[in-house]
Amino acid sequence: MQKFNFSKNEESKFLEITDFRDRVSDYFVAQLRHLLEEGTVHTENIVAELKYLENPQEQERTISKRQKKFSGGKLRGFWHTHFFNVDLSQQAINYLKILTKDGEFESIAKAAMEESDDPHVFAEVITDKLIGQKFQDFTDNKSWTGDWVIYAKHGGVNYYLMLCKHSLEGEDTDPIYYEMEEKCGVQFPFLFSD
């Protein structure tokens, strides 16, 4: 694992967050640094999401789903956006949506069967429809889901708090809140007061 010896200013410039660094938690920056040093995530995809949130009129939206406010649990009132790392595990999560959505896989399979009764051709057609076409659809619709950037809105601006794995449907997200409060509450106490 490569270690970077950046000063705080050098780090902000390198990560391209200088213009809003005072609203990015130290925990968030530490997470970015860790991901950068590990080389497992394209930090520029994460920063692209932040830049879009900072300037939606001037920045093009990335290929990820739109930002959304949490509606339940301790995270109620906080916001999240997705960042898509384009790795196989995140692609798999998106393709699983097809398999779990009522009727979608069946519709794709039926369309593939209508194009050929030869098993080899069927395999090519269904692969193209399921993987190739859906990949393009997710990209065109900017609907890739990925892990989360969690942030808060306060005083007309965004405060970027932490990165975390996307929760599963029905999963308790309160532990995410408690981690965020512990790691970011001292720096931004006004975001955690009831």
C-alpha positions as CSV (number, residue, x, y, z in Angstrom):
1,M,0.0,0.0,0.0
2,Q,1.4,3.4,-1.0
3,K,1.5,6.1,1.6
4,F,1.2,9.8,0.7
5,N,2.9,12.5,2.7
6,F,0.7,15.4,1.9
7,S,0.2,18.5,4.0
8,K,-3.5,19.3,4.6
9,N,-3.4,22.0,1.9
10,E,-1.6,19.6,-0.6
11,E,-4.1,16.9,0.2
12,S,-7.0,19.2,-0.4
13,K,-5.5,20.3,-3.8
14,F,-4.7,16.8,-4.8
15,L,-8.2,15.6,-3.9
16,E,-9.7,18.7,-5.6
17,I,-11.8,19.7,-2.6
18,T,-10.0,23.0,-1.9
19,D,-13.1,25.2,-2.6
20,F,-15.2,23.4,0.0
21,R,-12.7,21.7,2.3
22,D,-14.0,23.5,5.4
23,R,-17.3,21.5,4.8
24,V,-15.7,18.1,4.3
25,S,-15.2,16.2,7.6
26,D,-11.7,15.1,8.5
27,Y,-13.1,11.6,8.7
28,F,-14.3,11.8,5.1
29,V,-10.8,13.0,4.0
30,A,-9.2,10.2,6.0
31,Q,-11.5,7.7,4.2
32,L,-10.6,9.2,0.8
33,R,-6.9,9.0,1.7
34,H,-7.3,5.4,2.8
35,L,-9.0,4.5,-0.4
36,L,-6.4,6.3,-2.5
37,E,-3.6,4.6,-0.7
38,E,-5.2,1.2,-1.1
39,G,-5.9,1.9,-4.8
40,T,-9.2,0.1,-4.6
41,V,-11.6,2.9,-5.4
42,H,-11.3,5.7,-8.0
43,T,-11.5,8.7,-5.6
44,E,-12.1,11.0,-8.6
45,N,-15.6,9.3,-8.9
46,I,-16.3,10.3,-5.4
47,V,-15.0,13.9,-5.8
48,A,-17.0,14.2,-9.1
49,E,-20.2,13.5,-7.0
50,L,-19.2,16.3,-4.5
51,K,-18.5,18.7,-7.3
52,Y,-21.8,18.0,-8.9
53,L,-23.6,18.6,-5.6
54,E,-21.6,21.8,-5.1
55,N,-22.4,23.2,-8.6
56,P,-25.2,21.2,-10.4
57,Q,-25.6,24.0,-13.0
58,E,-22.0,23.9,-14.0
59,Q,-21.1,20.2,-13.5
60,E,-22.4,17.3,-15.4
61,R,-24.2,14.7,-13.3
62,T,-22.2,11.4,-13.0
63,I,-23.7,8.1,-14.0
64,S,-24.9,7.4,-10.5
65,K,-28.4,7.7,-9.1
66,R,-29.6,11.1,-7.9
67,Q,-29.1,12.3,-4.4
68,K,-31.8,11.5,-1.9
69,K,-32.8,12.4,1.6
70,F,-33.0,9.5,4.2
71,S,-36.5,9.1,5.4
72,G,-36.1,6.7,8.3
73,G,-34.2,5.8,11.4
74,K,-31.5,8.0,12.9
75,L,-30.3,9.0,9.4
76,R,-33.7,10.8,8.8
77,G,-32.9,14.3,7.5
78,F,-29.4,13.5,6.3
79,W,-28.8,13.0,2.5
80,H,-26.9,10.5,0.4
81,T,-25.7,10.3,-3.1
82,H,-24.1,7.3,-4.8
83,F,-20.7,6.9,-6.2
84,F,-20.0,4.2,-8.7
85,N,-16.6,2.6,-8.8
86,V,-17.2,0.5,-11.9
87,D,-15.7,-2.6,-10.3
88,L,-17.3,-6.0,-10.7
89,S,-18.9,-6.1,-7.2
90,Q,-20.7,-2.8,-7.8
91,Q,-21.8,-3.9,-11.2
92,A,-23.1,-7.2,-9.7
93,I,-25.2,-5.2,-7.2
94,N,-26.8,-3.4,-10.1
95,Y,-27.5,-6.5,-12.1
96,L,-29.0,-8.2,-9.1
97,K,-31.7,-5.5,-9.2
98,I,-32.7,-7.0,-12.6
99,L,-33.0,-10.5,-11.1
100,T,-35.0,-9.4,-8.1
101,K,-37.4,-7.0,-9.9
102,D,-40.7,-8.7,-10.6
103,G,-40.9,-9.8,-14.2
104,E,-37.8,-8.0,-15.5
105,F,-35.6,-11.0,-16.0
106,E,-38.5,-13.0,-17.4
107,S,-39.1,-10.3,-20.0
108,I,-35.5,-10.3,-21.0
109,A,-35.4,-14.1,-21.3
110,K,-38.6,-14.1,-23.3
111,A,-37.3,-11.5,-25.8
112,A,-34.1,-13.6,-26.2
113,M,-36.1,-16.8,-26.8
114,E,-38.1,-15.0,-29.5
115,E,-34.9,-14.2,-31.3
116,S,-33.5,-17.7,-31.5
117,D,-34.3,-21.3,-30.6
118,D,-30.6,-22.3,-31.0
119,P,-29.1,-22.6,-27.4
120,H,-25.8,-21.0,-28.5
121,V,-27.4,-18.0,-30.1
122,F,-29.9,-17.8,-27.2
123,A,-26.9,-17.6,-24.8
124,E,-25.3,-14.8,-26.9
125,V,-28.6,-12.9,-27.2
126,I,-29.5,-13.1,-23.5
127,T,-26.0,-12.1,-22.4
128,D,-26.1,-9.1,-24.7
129,K,-29.6,-8.1,-23.5
130,L,-28.9,-8.7,-19.8
131,I,-25.3,-7.4,-19.6
132,G,-24.6,-5.2,-22.6
133,Q,-27.9,-3.5,-23.0
134,K,-28.6,-3.1,-19.3
135,F,-25.1,-1.6,-18.8
136,Q,-25.9,0.9,-21.5
137,D,-29.3,1.6,-20.0
138,F,-27.9,2.2,-16.5
139,T,-25.3,4.6,-18.0
140,D,-27.8,6.4,-20.3
141,N,-30.3,6.8,-17.4
142,K,-27.6,7.7,-14.9
143,S,-29.1,5.1,-12.6
144,W,-26.1,3.1,-11.4
145,T,-26.2,2.5,-7.7
146,G,-23.1,2.3,-5.6
147,D,-21.8,3.1,-2.2
148,W,-22.8,6.2,-0.4
149,V,-21.5,9.7,0.3
150,I,-23.5,10.9,3.3
151,Y,-23.9,14.6,3.8
152,A,-26.1,17.2,5.5
153,K,-27.6,20.4,4.4
154,H,-27.2,23.3,6.7
155,G,-27.3,27.1,6.1
156,G,-27.8,26.6,2.4
157,V,-24.6,24.5,1.9
158,N,-23.6,20.9,2.0
159,Y,-21.4,19.3,4.7
160,Y,-19.8,16.0,3.5
161,L,-19.5,13.6,6.4
162,M,-18.6,10.1,5.5
163,L,-18.4,7.3,2.9
164,C,-20.1,4.0,3.6
165,K,-21.3,0.8,2.0
166,H,-24.8,0.9,0.6
167,S,-27.1,-0.8,3.0
168,L,-29.4,-3.7,2.0
169,E,-33.1,-3.1,1.8
170,G,-34.6,-3.3,5.3
171,E,-31.2,-3.2,7.0
172,D,-30.8,-1.1,10.1
173,T,-28.9,2.0,9.2
174,D,-28.7,3.4,12.8
175,P,-25.1,2.1,13.2
176,I,-24.1,4.3,10.3
177,Y,-25.5,7.3,12.1
178,Y,-23.7,6.4,15.3
179,E,-20.4,6.0,13.5
180,M,-21.0,9.4,11.7
181,E,-21.9,11.1,15.0
182,E,-18.8,9.7,16.7
183,K,-16.4,10.6,13.9
184,C,-17.9,13.9,12.8
185,G,-19.9,15.3,15.7
186,V,-17.0,17.2,17.3
187,Q,-16.1,18.9,14.0
188,F,-19.7,19.7,13.1
189,P,-21.8,19.5,16.3
190,F,-24.6,21.7,14.9
191,L,-25.4,18.9,12.4
192,F,-26.1,16.4,15.3
193,S,-28.1,18.5,17.7
194,D,-31.7,17.4,18.0
